[in-house]
Amino acid sequence: MSDDEKELRRYRHEVHRYLDTIWLVSSSKSRARSAMYNWLSIQMNKSKEDTHVSKFNLDDCKLALRILKRQYKQLTGRNNIPKGKKRG
């Protein structure tokens, strides 16, 4: 695996950490994941079909992280997810 692929993989993992943490604090968990991706597609100005972490390039990941970190801070008052925090 090249260094570029490793970096992209690391960024995708970080995007997932924020996505999962945010939708898990939602009051409507049954629809929260889908709603979260719909919201992110609007924020990123991307189609719903193209708004999936597996389709993101490095620039998409960086944009998504800026958006998600801002949303996380609004919801929790914290700047970042603690490194040891597990999803779910």
Secondary structure, 3 states (H helix, E strand, C coil): CCHHHHHHHHHHHHHHHHHHHHHHCCCCHHHHHHHHHHHHHHHHCCCCCCCCHHHCCHHHHHHHHHHHHHHHHHHHCCCCCCCCCCCC
